[in-house]
Every structure is written in structure tokens, then in C-alpha cells.
Amino acid sequence: MALELYLDLHSQPCRAVFLFAKTVGIPFEFKLVDLTSGQQYGEEFGKVSVMRKVPVMKDGNFILTESVAILKYMAEKFLAPDHWYPADLQQRARVNEYLAWQHKAIRAHGTKVFWFRAVIPVVSGSEVPKDKMDSALEDLTQSLSLLEMKFLQNKPFIIGEKISLADLVAIVELMQPVGTGLDVFEDRPVLSAWKDRVRKQIGEELFDEAHKVIMSVDGLAQAFERNGMLELLRPQLLKMFN
């Protein structure tokens, strides 16, 4: 029985799960949960996950949330090539190290810049104040520098010569601000070369397919507004100004 993956490719973690399953050749049924229309809050999805977030994986009667947990589960269940999540203790620890760090760094800072550039101007009716935007960009810049200096160094990929789950999780997060027109790879030759290697390893056509919706993000805020989601999101988003 194929896995059921509940996804919306606007979401970075969903793209990581989608790309991994496709790249490794894991059979799955794509179950779209349209975040712009609030399907995650609907009765049907609530029967799948009380977390009300995507991605969600369903393997028979077994339901798993959280993208990192899903990625590791798929890697082990489907015996993915070892480089994705190595059996070697120290290599696996390096993957886990990056996955633990990125939540409060690359993911948090990239997501904030994304919302500041793509959605909050529509929610608030005005551009994000310059000091707030500058602070968000500075945080993202610091995280990008740490990704280069601490995790990539002079290696082709985060843990060495081969791609791993760490690279996959990293690239989908960096593409989020890129979708708003902010080229985070500009003037960063190490990061740019790494991106090209990751894209090639995944497959350029598949990589571009997964990121198509985020590269057309101009209509995202309008979709939220059209579907009545802005009022629901407004209090949460405006907290970012505090």
C-alpha cells in the first residue's frame, strides 16, 4: 500500500518530504491540503491530524506528523541509499546536528523574511517598517553565514561528498525568500555552488516542479484574502512586529 502524503508545496517542509519521496522512488499518493483556503482547519483533515499542520504521512493506520520525523521514517522504512541518512554514527549525528539547528536559524529567519516581503504588506496595508525588515534580513544573513562556515565549509554537501537529508531540508528553506525576489545566493559563491549541486542531485526538472508554486508567490496573499484567510492570520502575523 502506497503512503498517503498530505502536502501543500507552498510549505518548505512539504517540499522536502515531496522531493525526498520522489527522488528515492517511494510510492505515495499526493493529498493536497490547500493552506490558502484553510483546508487544514476543516473537519476532514482534522480526522487525519489534530495538529492541523502539514506535512502529514499516513502509512496504513500509522499517522506521522513533523517533516523531520517523516523524512527519517521514509529513509529507514524504504531503505534509502545510505548517504541520505547514514548508518555511520558520526555521519548521522552531523545530519541530526543540522536538522536540530536549522529550526531556530535558517527556517525561522527565512520564513520571517518571506512573510515580511510577500504577505504582511497585504495584511497591514503598508510595507514592513525599514528597521524591522533590516533586522530580519540581518538575522537571515547571519544564519546564511553560519550555514557556510559551520556546516558547508569546503565540502560539496553538508556532511561531506554526498547529499543528505540535511541538504534537502536546507535548500527548501532557502528557496522560500528567493520566491519573493530576494536572491539569497547572490555574492555567496560557496552557497550558490552548493545549491547547483543539490539541484543537480535531485534532478533539475523535479526541483523546479517542487518550487514552481513558491516562485509564483505574488498571488499568495491575494489567495489568502480571496479565501477569507487573512482575517484568521492577521493577529498571528502582526505579532512578528513585536
Salt bridges, closest charged atoms under 4 A:
ASP8 OD1 - HIS10 ND1 2.94
GLU29 OE2 - LYS31 NZ 3.33
ASP59 OD2 - LYS77 NZ 2.53
GLU76 OE2 - ARG92 NH1 3.57
GLU97 OE1 - ARG94 NH1 2.88
GLU97 OE2 - LYS150 NZ 3.05
ASP134 OD2 - LYS130 NZ 2.60
GLU148 OE1 - ARG188 NH1 2.63
GLU173 OE2 - ARG107 NH1 2.91
GLU204 OE2 - ARG199 NH1 3.90
ASP208 OD2 - ARG199 NH2 2.70
GLU231 OE2 - ARG234 NH1 2.23
